[in-house]
Amino acid sequence: MKILILGATGPTGRHVLANALKAGDTVSVLARHPEALADVEDRVTVFQGDATLADDVARAAEGQDVVIVTLGRGRSLKPEGLFTGAATAVVEAMQRTDVKRLVWLSAYGVGETIRTASLLQRLAYRTLVRRIYADKAASERILRASGLEWTIVYPTVLTNNPARGTYRVAESMKMRGMPRISRADVGAFIHKAAHDSAWIRRDAVITD
């Protein structure tokens, strides 16, 4: 499969990239700082560009089978329009290049998923990450209206622990407390979902 990853230099995107390379996929990456991928530059095609610019995304998306987006704001709580900007650019680029399949990393608590959140989760989502989550929710409305074959992945709190391979995933899941999931497991699932038509136009809540 020919895969384009946006966000491959991030901590979760790196796991998606590793899984794709291990599986023998043909991998391309769009990155603002290609030098961050020096360790795999002989195994991937790297396009320098901005995920919020449709022309940059379209240049990298041409000929791909699937686009995977794992963008994040790191430790910043200010969205600065990243997710809505990227969603607009990605949808335009994919429609322009006739690429249909999209897997998009979100976060549990965004949009309708907050309905099944625990009290502790709701408190955090409506205070600490409120602005980030509002931008994520707006971006997902763009994706859902696009006509693309999207999958939106909603992990609970992300950790840097090793993969367990025993995670739970469902379209909706009632939560207790503040459950977590390793980035390694999320990366593995995102790669798997990209290959699995069963997840087309479905939400995927994932947690340990």
C-alpha positions as CSV (number, residue, x, y, z in Angstrom):
1,M,0.0,0.0,0.0
2,K,1.1,3.5,-0.7
3,I,0.8,5.6,2.4
4,L,1.3,9.3,3.0
5,I,1.8,10.4,6.6
6,L,1.3,13.9,7.9
7,G,2.7,14.2,11.4
8,A,5.3,11.5,11.1
9,T,7.9,13.4,13.1
10,G,5.6,13.5,16.1
11,P,5.7,10.9,18.9
12,T,2.6,9.0,17.7
13,G,3.3,9.5,14.0
14,R,6.7,7.9,14.5
15,H,5.0,4.7,15.6
16,V,2.7,4.8,12.5
17,L,5.8,5.2,10.3
18,A,7.6,2.3,12.0
19,N,4.6,0.0,11.6
20,A,4.2,1.0,7.9
21,L,7.9,0.4,7.2
22,K,7.8,-3.0,9.0
23,A,4.8,-4.0,6.9
24,G,6.6,-3.2,3.7
25,D,4.3,-0.3,2.7
26,T,5.6,2.3,0.3
27,V,5.8,5.4,2.6
28,S,5.8,9.1,1.9
29,V,5.9,11.8,4.5
30,L,5.0,15.5,4.4
31,A,7.1,17.4,7.0
32,R,8.1,21.0,7.6
33,H,11.4,19.8,8.9
34,P,12.6,16.8,6.8
35,E,15.9,16.7,8.7
36,A,13.9,15.1,11.6
37,L,13.6,12.0,9.4
38,A,17.3,11.6,8.6
39,D,17.4,8.2,10.2
40,V,14.8,6.8,7.7
41,E,15.5,9.0,4.7
42,D,16.7,6.1,2.6
43,R,13.4,4.2,3.3
44,V,10.8,6.9,2.8
45,T,10.0,9.7,0.3
46,V,10.0,13.0,2.1
47,F,8.2,16.1,0.9
48,Q,9.0,19.3,2.6
49,G,5.8,21.3,3.2
50,D,3.0,22.5,5.4
51,A,0.0,20.3,6.3
52,T,-2.2,23.4,6.3
53,L,-1.4,24.3,2.7
54,A,-3.5,22.4,0.1
55,D,-0.9,22.7,-2.6
56,D,1.8,21.1,-0.4
57,V,-0.5,18.3,0.6
58,A,-1.7,17.6,-2.9
59,R,1.9,17.4,-4.2
60,A,2.6,14.7,-1.6
61,A,-0.8,12.9,-2.0
62,E,-0.6,12.3,-5.7
63,G,-0.7,8.6,-6.4
64,Q,-1.2,7.5,-2.7
65,D,-3.7,4.9,-1.5
66,V,-4.3,6.4,1.9
67,V,-3.5,9.6,3.8
68,I,-2.8,9.2,7.6
69,V,-2.8,12.4,9.7
70,T,-1.3,12.3,13.2
71,L,-0.7,16.1,13.8
72,G,-0.5,17.5,17.3
73,R,0.4,20.6,19.2
74,G,2.9,19.0,21.5
75,R,2.6,20.5,25.0
76,S,0.9,23.7,23.7
77,L,-2.7,24.3,24.7
78,K,-3.2,26.8,21.9
79,P,-4.5,25.2,18.7
80,E,-3.7,28.2,16.5
81,G,-6.0,26.7,13.9
82,L,-3.8,23.7,13.2
83,F,-6.5,21.1,13.0
84,T,-9.1,23.1,11.1
85,G,-6.4,24.4,8.7
86,A,-5.1,20.9,8.1
87,A,-8.6,19.4,7.6
88,T,-9.4,22.0,5.0
89,A,-6.1,21.5,3.2
90,V,-6.2,17.7,3.4
91,V,-9.8,17.5,2.1
92,E,-9.1,19.8,-0.8
93,A,-5.9,18.0,-1.7
94,M,-7.4,14.6,-1.5
95,Q,-10.4,15.6,-3.7
96,R,-8.0,17.2,-6.1
97,T,-5.8,14.1,-6.4
98,D,-8.7,11.6,-6.1
99,V,-7.4,9.9,-3.0
100,K,-10.3,8.6,-0.9
101,R,-9.0,6.9,2.2
102,L,-8.1,9.0,5.2
103,V,-7.2,8.0,8.8
104,W,-7.2,11.0,11.2
105,L,-5.9,11.0,14.8
106,S,-8.1,12.9,17.2
107,A,-8.4,12.6,21.0
108,Y,-11.0,11.0,23.2
109,G,-13.3,13.7,24.6
110,V,-13.6,15.6,21.3
111,G,-17.1,16.0,19.8
112,E,-19.6,13.4,20.7
113,T,-17.1,11.2,22.5
114,I,-17.4,13.3,25.6
115,R,-20.9,11.9,26.1
116,T,-19.3,8.6,27.4
117,A,-16.5,10.3,29.3
118,S,-16.0,9.9,33.1
119,L,-16.5,12.9,35.4
120,L,-12.8,13.3,35.8
121,Q,-12.3,13.3,32.0
122,R,-15.0,15.8,31.4
123,L,-13.5,18.2,33.9
124,A,-10.1,18.0,32.1
125,Y,-11.6,18.3,28.6
126,R,-13.7,21.3,29.4
127,T,-11.0,23.2,31.1
128,L,-7.3,22.3,30.4
129,V,-7.7,21.3,26.7
130,R,-10.9,23.1,25.9
131,R,-9.5,25.3,23.1
132,I,-7.5,22.4,21.5
133,Y,-10.6,20.2,21.5
134,A,-12.8,22.9,20.0
135,D,-10.5,23.2,17.0
136,K,-10.3,19.4,16.7
137,A,-14.1,19.2,16.8
138,A,-14.4,21.8,14.1
139,S,-11.9,20.0,11.9
140,E,-13.8,16.7,12.2
141,R,-17.0,18.4,11.0
142,I,-15.0,19.3,7.8
143,L,-13.9,15.7,7.4
144,R,-17.4,14.2,8.0
145,A,-18.9,16.4,5.3
146,S,-16.1,15.7,2.8
147,G,-17.3,12.5,1.2
148,L,-13.9,10.9,1.9
149,E,-13.6,7.4,3.3
150,W,-12.4,8.6,6.7
151,T,-11.7,6.9,10.0
152,I,-11.3,9.2,13.1
153,V,-9.3,7.6,15.9
154,Y,-9.9,8.8,19.5
155,P,-7.3,7.6,22.0
156,T,-7.5,8.2,25.7
157,V,-4.6,9.8,27.5
158,L,-1.4,9.0,25.5
159,T,1.7,7.5,27.2
160,N,5.2,6.6,25.9
161,N,5.0,3.1,27.3
162,P,5.8,0.1,25.2
163,A,3.0,-1.5,23.1
164,R,0.9,-4.0,24.9
165,G,-1.1,-5.2,21.9
166,T,-4.1,-5.8,24.2
167,Y,-5.9,-2.5,23.7
168,R,-9.7,-2.1,23.4
169,V,-11.3,-0.4,20.4
170,A,-14.9,0.4,19.6
171,E,-17.1,3.1,18.1
172,S,-18.2,4.1,21.6
173,M,-17.0,3.1,25.0
174,K,-18.1,4.1,28.5
175,M,-15.2,5.3,30.6
176,R,-14.2,5.3,34.2
177,G,-11.5,7.4,35.8
178,M,-8.7,8.6,33.4
179,P,-7.7,5.6,31.3
180,R,-4.6,5.6,29.2
181,I,-3.2,4.1,26.0
182,S,0.4,3.9,24.7
183,R,1.3,5.8,21.6
184,A,2.9,2.5,20.3
185,D,-0.5,0.8,20.5
186,V,-2.3,3.7,18.9
187,G,0.3,3.8,16.1
188,A,-0.2,0.1,15.4
189,F,-4.0,0.5,15.3
190,I,-3.9,3.5,13.0
191,H,-1.7,1.5,10.6
192,K,-4.0,-1.5,10.8
193,A,-7.1,0.7,10.3
194,A,-5.6,2.2,7.1
195,H,-5.6,-1.4,5.7
196,D,-9.0,-2.3,6.9
197,S,-12.1,-1.3,5.0
198,A,-14.2,-2.2,8.0
199,W,-13.3,1.1,9.7
200,I,-14.4,3.3,6.8
201,R,-16.6,6.2,8.0
202,R,-16.5,5.0,11.6
203,D,-15.1,6.4,14.8
204,A,-12.6,4.3,16.7
205,V,-12.3,4.9,20.4
206,I,-9.1,3.2,21.7
207,T,-7.8,2.6,25.3
208,D,-6.0,0.0,27.4
